[in-house]
Amino acid sequence: MENAFAWLRDIAEWLGRFVPRWVILDTTEGAIKYVGGKRPVTCGPGVHFYWPVRSTFVPYPIARQTDRLETQTMETADGISFMVSGTLTHEIEDLGLLVPRTHSPSTTIVDLAMAAVHDICGDETWADLNDRKKRRTLKTALKNAAQEQLKDYGVKVHKLQLNSLVRCKAYKISLSSSTEEN
């Protein structure tokens, strides 16, 4: 019986695309409305209307948020292997610079923050890295590097802190894809 009336539901959904919709965004959200599939319009908190037949509406959190940066194995300038992980606290100041320019905004933010950690920590010697950590200048350098990476995407970095910074031994195993035949 359900399949018998599926065509009726499809017709109702199709006709519904011609009726304007309204969306309420709270203070923690913003959205991008794509009009005609190409012109992005940034929408802040409040009530917004759009025509589904002509527009798509993509909400995204803009409030202060925290992302974990996964553990990276790196090498210092003096050849010491270490592992580092961190936490990024940020907010979206200009959604129009982030969402229309990236396929996955949250992944882009995390990846660029991890690149900043790599750039700062990989250029130091192990002794200098630990000295900067003790003097608390490492946290500032990490925050500034992340902000530099993310400024073109409308992201404001509040804090980038390390959760771990430990020496390790890293072994690279090379697997050959060709096999020897006898």
C-alpha angles and dihedrals in degrees: 000000000000092000091049091064098036089098089057091053090049091052092049091050091049093050089046090064088070093058117086116245130209128212129192115212118196124217093274095057141068130175144204117227113200109207113201089354094284117053110076117209119193115225123195129197115313139058119327133181128207139169110236091206090061106021144043123210121211116186120201134178113255102172125102109296139172128225128188116232109217122237116279126195110219143164126233124229089263094053101259115143117224142162124232135182131172152172126247121205114193147140134214112249098172115026090181090068095049114038102042091047100048135054093213111021097188092049091048091053093050094044093051091047090051089050089054090052089050093048094050100039097040094056094056132079116241092252093049092047092054092043091053090047091053092046090047093234092115092068091053093047091050092049092048093047092050091048090051091051094047104037093092089058097054094251122141114206115215098176142352112189132173118241093188138010111175137155117245142168115249123197122193114211115199115206116198115221094203122076127209117243121209 
